[in-house]
Amino acid sequence: MPSRARHPAVRIARDLSEALGELRFKPPVAHVYDPSDYAREPLEAYLKRFANPGAEALLLGMNPGPWGMVQTGVPFGEVAMVRDFLGIGGRVGRPAGEHPKRPVLGFDCTRSEVSGRRVWGWAQERFGTPEAFFARFFVCNYCPLAFLEEGGKNRTPDKLPREERLAIEERCDEALRRMVEYLDPARLIGIGRFATDRLKAALGDADGRPIGTVLHPSPASPLANKGWAERAEADFARQGIELP
């Protein structure tokens, strides 16, 4: 049954969580976390406060990181940045079938998510306030699920078997189209190649909005480790986006 949540972005997130909850995954995936369910309170606070129509660009990530959105429900949600910069808190529950090596501690988590600290740290340094940043941009993830192997290793959606990947894409593409329709941004930007490819697949040329990309802030990226903010800003500049 579709969600009756009032805010359009919240409704989209709840509907996607419910649709993905019907899927099952085979080994090597052993645990699936859905922070849009157990961390619904901070996620929906984020959506209600910042997901507003008319942004200059939608910035799309891939899926939750273990020390970011998995803990806080917020995309790229490194705990300190979510709490201190975005000003968001809230109750965080526990996922069903929690992996002992990847506990969900919510805002009590002391680990820092490098990608999230880079994204929101840059937003804070460049824009000063969340309001100034979100007046121009909105950040969300393509897929709200995190996938863990038996040993605790994170497995990204692009590494799943084709059948499982296609089932996820069908549901996440639809949610992405709904979010773009609601937000009506002037352009679409993937944070990393995977997100850019999904924007093109889900919306493509028929949508008419420019689709671009910026470097992903993952510490697994040698380029990001040499100065992600500078390279991301160069990517923005190549797309004609002027920053303060």
C-alpha positions in Angstrom: 0.0 0.0 0.0 1.5 3.4 -0.9 2.6 5.6 1.9 0.3 8.3 3.1 3.1 10.5 4.5 2.3 14.1 3.7 5.6 15.5 2.5 6.3 14.4 -1.1 9.9 13.5 -0.5 9.0 11.5 2.6 6.3 9.7 0.7 8.8 8.7 -2.0 11.3 7.5 0.5 8.7 5.4 2.4 7.4 3.9 -0.8 10.9 2.9 -2.0 11.7 1.4 1.3 8.6 -0.7 1.2 9.2 -1.8 -2.4 12.8 -2.8 -1.7 11.7 -4.6 1.4 10.0 -7.2 -0.8 13.4 -8.2 -2.4 15.7 -11.0 -1.2 19.4 -11.3 -1.8 21.7 -14.4 -2.1 25.2 -14.9 -0.8 27.7 -13.2 -0.7 25.2 -10.7 0.7 24.4 -11.8 4.2 22.9 -8.7 5.8 20.8 -5.9 4.3 20.4 -2.6 6.2 17.6 -0.1 5.4 18.3 3.1 7.3 15.3 4.7 5.6 13.3 2.3 7.9 15.2 2.1 11.2 16.6 5.6 11.0 13.4 7.1 9.6 13.2 9.9 12.2 16.4 11.8 11.2 16.0 10.9 7.5 12.5 12.4 7.4 13.7 15.4 9.3 16.3 15.9 6.6 13.8 15.5 3.8 11.1 17.8 5.4 13.6 20.5 6.0 15.8 20.5 2.9 13.9 18.7 0.0 12.3 21.7 -1.6 11.4 22.2 -5.2 13.5 24.5 -7.4 17.0 23.6 -6.6 19.7 24.4 -9.1 21.0 20.8 -9.0 20.2 17.4 -7.6 23.3 15.7 -6.4 22.9 11.9 -6.4 25.0 9.4 -4.4 25.1 5.6 -4.6 24.0 4.0 -1.3 24.6 4.3 2.4 28.1 4.0 3.9 28.6 2.0 7.1 29.6 4.9 9.2 27.4 7.5 7.5 23.9 7.0 6.4 23.8 3.6 8.0 24.2 5.4 11.3 22.2 8.5 10.8 19.7 7.9 7.9 21.0 11.0 6.1 22.9 10.7 2.8 26.6 11.0 3.3 25.6 11.3 6.9 28.8 11.4 8.9 27.6 11.7 12.5 29.3 15.0 13.5 28.4 16.8 10.3 24.7 15.7 10.5 24.5 16.8 14.1 26.6 19.9 14.2 26.3 21.3 10.6 22.9 20.1 9.4 21.4 20.4 12.9 19.6 17.1 12.6 19.1 14.4 15.3 16.5 11.8 16.2 15.9 8.3 17.3 17.7 5.5 15.4 16.7 1.9 15.9 18.5 -1.3 14.9 18.3 -3.2 11.6 16.9 -6.7 11.6 19.7 -9.2 11.4 22.4 -6.8 12.5 26.0 -7.8 11.7 28.1 -8.0 14.9 31.0 -6.3 13.1 28.8 -3.5 11.8 26.7 -2.3 14.7 24.3 0.6 14.3 24.9 3.0 17.1 23.1 6.0 15.6 24.4 9.3 16.8 26.5 7.5 19.4 28.7 6.1 16.7 32.3 7.5 17.1 33.6 6.4 13.7 33.9 9.0 11.0 32.6 8.5 7.4 35.3 10.0 5.2 33.0 10.5 2.2 30.4 12.3 4.4 32.9 14.5 6.1 34.3 15.5 2.8 30.9 16.3 1.2 29.3 18.2 4.2 32.6 19.7 5.3 33.0 21.2 1.8 29.4 22.5 2.0 30.0 24.1 5.3 33.3 25.7 4.2 32.0 26.9 0.9 28.4 28.0 1.8 28.6 28.6 5.6 25.1 27.5 6.5 22.9 24.5 5.4 20.3 27.0 4.2 22.7 28.6 1.8 23.8 25.2 0.4 20.3 23.8 0.1 19.0 26.9 -1.6 20.9 25.7 -4.6 21.5 21.9 -4.1 19.9 18.8 -2.7 21.7 15.6 -1.9 20.1 12.1 -2.0 21.1 8.5 -2.6 20.0 6.3 -5.5 19.6 3.2 -3.3 18.8 3.4 0.4 20.1 -0.1 1.2 23.5 -1.2 2.5 24.7 -4.7 1.7 27.1 -6.6 3.9 28.9 -9.8 3.3 29.3 -12.5 6.0 32.6 -11.1 7.1 31.3 -7.6 7.3 32.6 -6.2 4.0 30.5 -3.6 2.3 29.2 -4.7 -1.1 28.0 -1.8 -3.4 24.9 -2.3 -5.6 26.9 -2.4 -8.8 28.7 -5.6 -7.5 25.4 -7.5 -7.0 24.3 -10.3 -9.4 22.5 -9.1 -12.5 19.1 -10.3 -11.5 19.3 -8.6 -8.1 20.7 -5.5 -9.6 17.9 -5.2 -12.1 15.2 -5.6 -9.4 16.8 -2.8 -7.4 17.2 -0.6 -10.5 13.5 -1.0 -11.4 12.4 0.3 -8.0 15.1 2.9 -7.5 14.7 4.3 -11.0 11.0 4.9 -10.4 11.7 6.6 -7.1 14.4 8.8 -8.7 12.0 9.9 -11.4 9.5 10.8 -8.8 12.0 12.8 -6.8 13.2 14.7 -9.8 9.6 15.4 -10.8 9.0 16.8 -7.3 12.2 18.8 -6.9 12.3 20.0 -10.5 16.0 20.8 -10.4 17.6 22.6 -13.3 20.3 19.9 -13.7 21.2 16.5 -12.4 24.7 15.6 -11.1 25.9 12.1 -10.2 28.4 11.9 -7.4 30.6 9.3 -9.0 30.2 7.3 -12.2 27.6 4.8 -10.9 25.1 7.6 -9.9 25.7 9.4 -13.2 25.0 6.2 -15.2 21.7 5.7 -13.2 20.6 9.2 -13.9 21.1 8.7 -17.6 19.3 5.3 -17.5 16.4 6.5 -15.4 15.9 9.9 -17.1 18.1 10.2 -20.1 17.7 12.6 -23.0 13.9 12.6 -22.8 14.0 14.5 -19.5 15.9 17.4 -21.1 17.9 18.3 -18.0 21.7 18.4 -18.3 23.3 15.4 -16.6 26.8 15.7 -15.3 29.2 14.2 -12.7 31.5 15.1 -9.9 34.3 13.0 -8.4 33.1 10.6 -5.7 34.7 11.5 -2.3 35.4 7.9 -1.3 38.8 7.2 0.3 39.1 4.3 -2.2 39.6 6.9 -4.9 43.2 8.0 -5.2 42.1 11.3 -6.9 39.7 12.1 -4.0 42.5 11.5 -1.5 44.6 14.1 -3.3 42.0 16.8 -2.6 38.4 16.0 -3.3 37.0 19.5 -2.8 39.3 21.1 -5.3 38.5 18.4 -7.9 34.8 18.5 -7.3 34.8 22.3 -7.7 36.6 21.9 -11.0 33.9 19.4 -12.0 31.2 22.0 -11.1 33.0 24.7 -13.0 33.1 22.6 -16.2 29.4 22.3 -15.9 28.9 26.1 -15.7 28.1 26.1 -11.9 29.4 29.1 -10.1 30.2 28.7 -6.4 30.3 31.4 -3.8 
